[in-house]
Amino acid sequence: MAQDPTGDQRPPNHQRAHTTVCTTCRGRIDTTQWYPIRTEVIDETVRLRPFCCDRCLAVWEVETSTE
């Protein structure tokens, strides 16, 4: 079995099921289509913030700009 960097054991051709959800509304994002994303660096950790639409992105930008 292959071991990934996080230590998970899995068969060599196993693909993880991964669902991308919106940072603002937690709705599912269709990753086969374009969607807005922002990069945030907190304490030297890079975080990708995906959004389902421009409206959710705008809400997040307003909320984070007041912090």
C-alpha positions in Angstrom: 0.0 0.0 0.0 1.1 3.6 -0.7 1.5 6.0 2.1 0.8 9.7 1.6 2.5 12.5 3.5 -0.2 12.6 6.1 0.4 8.9 7.0 -2.8 7.6 5.5 -2.7 4.0 4.2 -4.5 3.3 1.0 -4.3 1.1 -2.1 -2.0 2.5 -4.9 -4.8 3.5 -7.3 -7.2 4.8 -4.6 -8.7 8.2 -5.2 -10.0 10.2 -2.3 -13.5 11.5 -2.5 -13.3 15.2 -1.9 -16.1 17.7 -1.9 -15.3 21.4 -2.1 -17.6 23.6 -0.1 -18.1 27.3 -0.1 -16.3 29.2 2.7 -19.4 31.4 3.3 -22.5 29.3 2.9 -21.0 25.8 3.1 -22.8 24.8 -0.2 -21.2 22.3 -2.5 -19.1 23.7 -5.4 -19.0 22.1 -8.8 -15.3 22.0 -9.4 -15.7 21.2 -13.0 -16.8 24.8 -13.5 -15.0 28.1 -12.7 -15.5 29.3 -9.2 -13.9 32.2 -7.2 -11.2 31.5 -4.7 -9.0 33.6 -2.4 -5.7 32.7 -0.8 -5.2 33.7 2.8 -2.0 33.4 4.8 -2.3 33.0 8.6 0.7 32.4 10.8 2.7 31.2 7.7 0.0 28.7 6.8 -1.6 29.1 3.3 -5.3 28.6 3.2 -7.4 28.4 0.0 -10.9 29.9 0.4 -13.2 28.6 -2.3 -16.6 30.3 -2.9 -19.7 29.1 -4.8 -20.4 32.5 -6.3 -19.3 36.1 -6.4 -22.0 37.0 -3.9 -20.5 34.7 -1.2 -17.0 36.0 -2.0 -18.3 39.6 -1.5 -19.9 38.7 1.8 -16.6 37.0 3.0 -14.5 40.0 1.9 -16.8 42.4 3.9 -16.7 40.2 7.0 -12.9 39.8 6.9 -12.2 43.4 6.1 -13.7 44.5 9.4 -11.5 42.2 11.5 
